[in-house]
Amino acid sequence: MMARMELKGLWIAVLAAAALALATSPIAVAQHAGTGADAGADADAGADADADADAPEGASDATRVVRIRRVITLDKQRISWLKGELASRTRWFEDLATGMEELGDERTKKGAELEALEADPKADPNEVAKLRQEV
């Protein structure tokens, strides 16, 4: 029974972790993960503002285009990573659902066996107690 309780506790912890992972908004993840890149861009923006003041208007536009292209590249990388993360979490969730279904089927089967043994007056009391403990 202790092993069954430990297994049940493990599955509950896994489900709780899954719920937390699924509840985390992708925007929050992207914002949290993007803080390093954004901080660097903000620091560059201050230096570029000083350079833009002295540069001709065409150079300022070129600098903005380069910066925008850099942001687009980073966004594409982030999207690629998020797609991989989504696929990974989807596979994990499907595996978890399969495992939970198997546990439910096993418990139902053992419950039916226990009911049959309890209904049988000739059943061994030790076997009934052992099966009851498993369930």
ABEGO torsion letter per residue (X at the ends): XAAAAAAAAAAAAAAAAAAAAAABBAAAAAAAAAAAAAAAAAAAAAAAAAAAAABBAAAAAAAAAAAAAAAAAAAAAAAAAAAAAAAAAAAAAAAAAAAAAAAAAAAAAAAAAAAAAAABAABBAAAAAAAAAAX
